[in-house]
Amino acid sequence: MESNDSIVNGNGSQMNSIGMRLREERNRLNLSQTELGEVAGITKNTQMLYESDKRSPKSDYLAAISEAGIDISYVVTGNRSDTIAASQAAGQIGGIQTVPLSQAPGPGLAAVKLYDVEGAAGAGRSLEEERIEGMLYFPEAQLAALGIQPGQVAGIKVRGDSMESTLADGDWVLVDLANRDIRQEGVFLLTVSGERRIKRLQRLAGGALYLISDNEHYQPEMITPQQMGEVEILGRCEIRIGRVS
């Protein structure tokens, strides 16, 4: 990988080098060179060499910084990943104004981590163990107006069709991790026996719980009071980020 690597866009103008795109991504996440270096286990001096194109970053370094939300596709090729590109084009999601990811976040903005974690079905793990696919930035005041605490929200990618027509396969949903009160009913992210689900919840008499799929082809599932110990509520699904059809 040569230090003078560059990308030319469709109108013929020259894009930044790998080092410059790396610096742009670090600034986008509001990280210092020392902080990003610590993520990858390198020194500030090595980080400076990468950003000045005096040394080429290695694969283990790129894998490590991707966990911090760095868009590796953009750093290496100059093209945003699908998730990042979609979020840049969105502009406004669920009535909340987003901040373009090409801009460094400023004060008053809340970072929302995006996880592709088999949201509708599949083996469940805590979100802290999952790979971060990207970031969105929302004004904290607008999140607060919706009753969502900044720092207590995550973006989850929906997998499967069990929640059609509310949530489609490939949609993103913002989950309020601080709201686990199923007395409100609604759509929640939860795990059942270690399996992660996105389901509409309804409490039943005697302490049982109904897991409802909005797709009528799926039958509701009842969790008995004796099975409730196998259920963990992770958060309430608040805002859908879907494709434009």
Secondary structure, 3 states (H helix, E strand, C coil): CCCCCCCECCCCCECCCHHHHHHHHHHHCCCCHHHHHHHHCCCHHHHHHHHCCCCCCCHHHHHHHHCCCCCHHHHHHCCCCHHHHHHHHHCEECCEECCCCCCCCCCCEEEEEEECCCCCCCECCCHHHCCEEEEEEEEHHHHHHCCCCCCCEEEEECCCCCCCCCCCCCCEEEEECCCCCHHHCEEEEEEECCEEEEEEEEECHHHCEEEECCCCCCCCEEECHHHHHHEEEEEEEEEEECCCC
